[in-house]
Amino acid sequence: MRGKINWRTTRRVRVALSAAVVACAVTAVLPTAASADPAGATVDAGSSVERISVAADGTQGDDNSSGASITPDGRHVVFASSARNLTPDETTGGDKVFVRDQGTGQTQRMGHLTPLEPPVISGDGKYIAYPVQWMTGDRIRHYQVSTGRTITGNCSLFTCNQPSLSTDGRYTAHNSISYRQQTYGQRVQVEDSQTGTMATVATFDHTVQSRPFISGDGRYVAYQNGKTKDVFVWDRTDGSTSAPLEGPAKEATLVHLSDDGSKVVYLSGSDTYVHDVSTGTAQLVPNAKGVAIDPTGRHLLYAPNGTSGPSLVLRDLQTGADETVSDQPATAGPDAVSADGRDVTFHSTADDIVPGDTNGKSDVFVRHFS
């Protein structure tokens, strides 16, 4: 896998995310929703871009880096990389997971196993998790950042993947999938690391993945039925599950749940919807592919549909103002935006985003807004 990060090459079974959404009520589209036309996007004069996939002394990576997530305070960025020169203890190559501490400027390798999916980090920056191949199936590997201590996540069925962590790392939402005839299907589950208990959120008789996200306090889990293309929200306080968020007439694909549990982002057709859990209404962002929402639920990172204009745009959902994150080809994932939209992490192969980019590889960057 050296030289090109491919999250599925080592998986036993490859499955593509389709999607679905569900929460508290049938979605209502706001009639005043602003257009997602990137022509109105501006570049904040006070913004700056920093390359993250570098060694402590600033040396650029000698291979590809991607799959980044950022903590709400913007201090820690976790990513995967095939580079061999980011830390003194990584010289063998192959995909590994790294954490960049923006406060100290240090890059730390987390474990020696190959991630099967992009890594995730807890909101407090103290824990990371990612699935790895384990014996005959996949398991979720947890790491404590300060000590490097590892824990292999529990898994009630055949394979576990797609972890999402609560702010303190106590709760992990994940898929638990079995391909065996007797137990074929999947469960959406939440593991409590303090008590060692496992709560089952949903059970499906298929293996089209559910892509769960957990809120920072561990109360809400948003997930999808990938086969029926419905999106739901589960509430830990009473064990209740919403009706499909998109309503009975639409198909939907889950994108993200805000850290405070207030907003669920999903795709339907060529449009993005931001569902308000408390009111049951949704804000339409037309002709755009939602990518992530900031922890407060106010700022949406999206990729405009079409071939012209910026590749990533950050929208203030209250004011409708757009700011360009990258006008070069770039990719981001969930948990790419810090609180209040101050920082956005992404990866790109473009060599003119920051000065001195001469490695010809995919690098991880952070756009800082003033």
Disulfide bonds with the S-S distance in Angstrom:
Cys155-Cys160 2.11
